[in-house]
Amino acid sequence: MRGTLRALGADHTINCKATPEWSSEVLRLTGGEGVSHVVEIGGPGALPQSIRAIRVGGHIALIGVLTGLEGRVPTVELMRKQIHLKGLIVGSRRDQQNDIAALEATGVRPVIDGTFAFGELPEAFAYRLSGEHFGKICVQW
């Protein structure tokens, strides 16, 4: 859902619209430690909250720019926490439709190595980091 942050598994949902300073709630729920991973879709307007909510050495995947193309980045906190921030670009809807059509036409299917429940997300990340997988690792929401 747009405007909703899922943190710490399905039992904890924070509505970003109702709680604009949602990073404070994340820090409260994690005893001040922060979360390991943030998938940031808001972009520059939300990035400072993600940086505040992440733990030392955490990972932020910036995949959206819903709040604009430019903004303030708290670089001191980014450096202090030694955060891994990676910008990711995805294709257009037309690109996805073309990819699906090509897969259907050729019969090519992705190799699925393993599937994890959302509650097993730490195990899924650990498995990915182990390098033991061959193919895609899926997480069921």
C-alpha positions in Angstrom: 0.0 0.0 0.0 1.3 3.5 -0.8 2.2 5.4 2.3 2.7 2.4 4.4 6.0 1.1 5.8 6.2 -2.5 6.8 8.9 -3.0 9.4 9.8 -5.9 11.6 7.5 -8.4 9.8 3.8 -8.4 9.3 3.0 -7.6 12.9 4.2 -4.0 12.7 2.8 -1.6 10.2 3.5 2.2 10.3 1.4 4.5 8.1 3.8 7.1 6.8 1.0 9.5 6.0 -0.4 9.3 9.6 3.1 9.3 11.1 5.3 11.7 9.1 8.2 11.1 11.4 7.9 7.4 11.0 11.6 6.8 11.6 11.1 7.6 15.3 8.5 4.8 15.5 11.0 2.4 13.7 13.7 3.3 16.2 11.3 2.8 19.1 10.3 -0.6 17.8 13.9 -1.7 17.4 15.1 -0.4 20.7 17.0 2.4 19.0 19.0 0.1 16.7 17.1 0.7 13.4 16.2 -1.7 10.6 18.6 -3.6 8.4 16.9 -2.9 5.1 14.7 -0.2 3.6 13.2 -0.2 0.2 12.7 3.5 -0.4 10.0 4.4 -3.0 9.3 7.9 -1.9 12.6 9.4 -3.1 14.3 12.5 -1.9 11.4 13.7 0.4 11.4 10.4 2.3 15.1 9.5 2.1 16.1 11.4 5.3 13.5 9.3 7.3 14.9 6.1 5.8 18.5 7.2 6.7 17.4 7.9 10.3 15.5 4.5 10.5 18.3 2.4 9.2 20.8 0.6 11.5 24.6 1.1 11.3 25.8 -0.8 8.2 22.2 -1.1 6.8 21.1 -1.1 3.2 18.7 1.3 1.5 17.4 0.5 -2.0 16.2 3.7 -3.6 13.7 2.6 -6.3 11.3 5.5 -6.5 11.1 9.2 -6.8 7.5 9.9 -5.8 8.5 13.1 -3.9 10.5 14.6 -6.7 13.9 14.3 -8.4 16.1 16.3 -6.0 16.3 16.9 -2.3 18.2 17.1 0.9 20.4 14.2 1.9 21.7 14.1 5.5 25.3 13.1 4.5 26.7 13.2 8.0 24.2 10.6 9.2 24.7 8.6 6.1 28.4 8.5 6.7 28.1 8.0 10.5 25.9 5.0 10.0 28.1 3.6 7.2 25.0 3.0 5.1 24.9 1.2 1.8 22.6 3.3 -0.5 21.9 2.0 -3.9 19.8 3.6 -6.6 17.9 1.2 -8.7 16.2 1.9 -12.0 13.3 -0.2 -13.2 11.8 -0.3 -16.7 8.5 1.1 -17.8 5.2 -0.8 -17.9 5.7 -1.2 -21.7 9.2 -2.8 -21.0 7.6 -5.2 -18.5 4.8 -6.1 -21.0 7.4 -6.7 -23.7 9.5 -8.9 -21.3 6.4 -11.0 -20.4 5.4 -11.4 -24.1 9.0 -12.6 -24.9 8.9 -15.1 -22.0 5.6 -16.4 -23.1 6.7 -16.7 -26.8 9.9 -18.5 -26.0 8.8 -20.6 -23.0 11.8 -19.4 -21.1 11.2 -19.5 -17.3 13.4 -18.1 -14.6 15.2 -20.5 -12.3 13.7 -20.3 -8.9 16.2 -21.5 -6.3 14.1 -21.0 -3.2 11.1 -19.4 -1.8 10.8 -17.9 1.7 7.9 -16.6 3.7 8.0 -12.9 4.6 8.6 -13.9 8.2 11.8 -15.6 7.0 13.2 -12.5 5.4 16.4 -12.5 7.5 17.0 -16.1 6.3 16.4 -15.2 2.7 18.9 -12.4 2.9 21.4 -14.6 4.6 20.9 -17.2 1.9 21.5 -14.6 -0.8 24.6 -13.3 0.9 26.0 -16.9 1.2 26.2 -17.2 -2.6 25.0 -20.7 -2.4 21.9 -20.1 -4.6 21.5 -20.7 -8.3 18.7 -18.6 -9.7 16.1 -16.4 -8.1 15.3 -16.2 -4.4 11.6 -15.4 -3.9 9.8 -13.9 -0.8 6.1 -14.4 -0.4 4.3 -11.4 1.1 
